[in-house]
Amino acid sequence: ETRPFLAPWWLSPAIAYWSGQPGVAGSSHESLSGIADSVRFFLAEDWRTAREILEHHRVAWVIVYDSERVAQNSSAILGLAVPRHAVCFVLDRTPAQAPWFLVFSAQNGAGKLYRTVER
């Protein structure tokens, strides 16, 4: 079964390779629009925007990594300042504050895993 994931763009190629699942940010430079959507997701300041990105790509899993690194890399790509309340900070630092459509599922020393939920 195909279950797409969204992860920081630089982690996506390895995750796609090892999981056999498609990543929003793809597995190479050929997925620039997916990279941009991944970046926009993690820098979003509102859950509606984040959810629209997940729905557009039919994402089943969100993989969250060090929010400081994700925020800095993402802001450099978009050429924008890092928002104070970006999605990446909430999902990394305060999983209990995730919205209903993102269910905290697992974590290890490297990151957190959220499962998406449809209405």
Order of alpha helices (4+ residues) and beta strands (2+ residues): beta-alpha-alpha-alpha-beta-alpha-alpha-beta-beta
